[in-house]
Amino acid sequence: MCPIRVRRLVRASMIPVLLTVGLLGGCSTSTSDRDLRPVTPQEGIALSAGTPGTAFTAATRGIWVDPRRAETYAEAHIPDAISIPFGSGDFEGTAREKLKGFDPIIVYGDDYQDILANAASKRLIEIGFKNVYTLRGGIQQWIADGYKVEGK
């Protein structure tokens, strides 16, 4: 066989291998700021109320997630929010355990463009949660809009 035909044959036989590797390698999910879905406090309240089920759909119940340190959560947090500190311990395992059955999930931090809230939202999306939202303005906007907080 001439060298050109051998090269073409090798290239053609590599296509299935490359496709397989590409598909298997493509299983990891990466997120960016474009994947974040910011909501206002009013939109967050509506989302957290969930939706009633119908004959064709299951009921949903939303949940607020506070990724800040446990001490900060204890000082002030949105009522009924759960604390899942981001960056300490097993965030992914705790999230899978505590957020099972909740949809949508609204994550909040301290203020606008809160790095912690954005990172926690992205990580939840990466580990498979679908309807993840981030509260625009965080707890500061929540308070500024006149909503109550729980804590010390």
C-alpha positions as CSV (number, residue, x, y, z in Angstrom):
1,M,0.0,0.0,0.0
2,C,1.2,3.4,-0.7
3,P,2.0,5.7,2.3
4,I,-0.9,8.2,1.4
5,R,-3.5,5.4,1.4
6,V,-2.1,4.1,4.7
7,R,-2.4,7.6,6.3
8,R,-6.0,7.9,5.0
9,L,-6.9,4.5,6.4
10,V,-5.4,5.3,9.8
11,R,-7.2,8.7,9.9
12,A,-10.5,7.0,8.9
13,S,-10.1,4.3,11.6
14,M,-9.3,7.0,14.2
15,I,-12.6,8.8,13.7
16,P,-14.7,6.3,15.9
17,V,-12.0,6.3,18.6
18,L,-11.9,10.1,18.6
19,L,-15.7,10.3,18.7
20,T,-15.8,7.9,21.6
21,V,-13.1,9.8,23.5
22,G,-14.9,13.0,22.8
23,L,-18.2,11.8,24.0
24,L,-16.7,10.2,27.2
25,G,-14.6,13.2,27.9
26,G,-17.6,15.5,27.3
27,C,-19.4,14.2,30.3
28,S,-17.9,16.7,32.7
29,T,-19.9,19.9,33.1
30,S,-18.3,23.3,33.3
31,T,-20.2,26.4,34.0
32,S,-19.7,30.1,33.5
33,D,-21.4,33.3,34.6
34,R,-23.6,32.9,31.5
35,D,-25.2,29.8,33.2
36,L,-26.3,31.8,36.2
37,R,-30.0,32.9,36.4
38,P,-30.3,35.9,38.6
39,V,-33.7,36.7,40.2
40,T,-35.1,39.6,42.3
41,P,-36.4,38.9,45.8
42,Q,-39.9,39.0,44.4
43,E,-39.1,36.5,41.7
44,G,-37.3,34.3,44.2
45,I,-40.4,34.3,46.5
46,A,-42.6,33.2,43.6
47,L,-40.1,30.5,42.6
48,S,-39.7,29.2,46.2
49,A,-43.5,28.8,46.5
50,G,-43.2,26.0,44.0
51,T,-46.0,24.8,41.7
52,P,-49.0,22.6,42.5
53,G,-49.0,19.3,40.7
54,T,-51.4,18.4,37.9
55,A,-52.6,15.2,36.3
56,F,-49.5,15.3,34.1
57,T,-46.9,17.0,36.3
58,A,-45.6,16.6,39.9
59,A,-45.8,19.3,42.4
60,T,-42.6,21.3,43.1
61,R,-41.3,23.0,46.2
62,G,-38.5,25.5,46.1
63,I,-35.8,26.1,48.6
64,W,-33.5,28.9,49.6
65,V,-29.8,28.0,50.0
66,D,-27.3,30.1,52.0
67,P,-23.7,29.2,51.1
68,R,-22.2,31.6,53.6
69,R,-20.3,30.5,56.8
70,A,-22.5,29.0,59.5
71,E,-21.8,31.9,61.8
72,T,-23.0,34.4,59.2
73,Y,-26.1,32.3,58.5
74,A,-26.8,32.4,62.3
75,E,-26.6,36.2,62.4
76,A,-29.2,36.7,59.6
77,H,-30.8,34.5,56.9
78,I,-33.8,34.4,54.7
79,P,-36.7,32.5,56.6
80,D,-36.7,28.8,55.9
81,A,-33.3,28.9,54.1
82,I,-30.9,26.1,54.7
83,S,-27.3,26.5,55.4
84,I,-24.8,24.7,53.2
85,P,-21.5,26.5,53.6
86,F,-19.6,26.5,50.4
87,G,-15.9,25.6,50.6
88,S,-16.0,23.9,53.9
89,G,-16.4,20.2,54.1
90,D,-18.4,18.2,51.6
91,F,-20.5,20.8,49.8
92,E,-21.6,18.5,47.0
93,G,-22.6,15.6,49.3
94,T,-24.4,17.8,51.7
95,A,-26.2,19.6,48.8
96,R,-27.3,16.2,47.3
97,E,-28.6,15.1,50.7
98,K,-30.4,18.3,51.8
99,L,-31.7,19.5,48.4
100,K,-33.1,16.2,47.2
101,G,-36.7,16.7,46.1
102,F,-36.5,20.5,46.0
103,D,-37.0,22.4,42.7
104,P,-36.2,25.2,42.1
105,I,-33.2,26.1,44.2
106,I,-32.5,29.8,45.0
107,V,-29.0,30.6,46.2
108,Y,-28.1,33.9,47.9
109,G,-25.1,35.6,49.3
110,D,-24.4,39.0,50.9
111,D,-24.8,41.4,48.0
112,Y,-24.6,42.0,44.3
113,Q,-22.4,39.8,42.3
114,D,-21.6,37.8,45.4
115,I,-18.7,35.5,44.5
116,L,-19.7,32.9,47.0
117,A,-23.3,32.7,45.8
118,N,-22.2,32.6,42.2
119,A,-19.7,29.8,42.9
120,A,-22.2,27.8,44.8
121,S,-24.9,28.2,42.1
122,K,-22.4,27.0,39.5
123,R,-21.3,24.0,41.5
124,L,-25.0,23.0,42.0
125,I,-25.5,23.2,38.3
126,E,-22.3,21.2,37.7
127,I,-23.4,18.3,40.0
128,G,-26.8,18.0,38.2
129,F,-29.3,20.4,39.7
130,K,-31.4,21.9,37.0
131,N,-33.4,24.9,38.2
132,V,-30.8,26.9,40.1
133,Y,-31.2,30.6,40.5
134,T,-29.1,33.3,42.2
135,L,-30.7,36.1,44.2
136,R,-29.6,39.4,42.7
137,G,-28.4,41.7,45.4
138,G,-28.3,38.9,48.0
139,I,-29.6,39.3,51.5
140,Q,-28.8,43.1,51.4
141,Q,-31.4,43.5,48.6
142,W,-33.8,41.2,50.4
143,I,-33.6,43.5,53.5
144,A,-33.7,46.7,51.3
145,D,-36.9,45.5,49.7
146,G,-38.5,45.2,53.2
147,Y,-38.4,41.4,53.7
148,K,-37.8,40.0,57.1
149,V,-34.8,37.9,58.1
150,E,-34.3,35.3,60.9
151,G,-31.3,35.1,63.2
152,K,-29.6,36.8,66.1
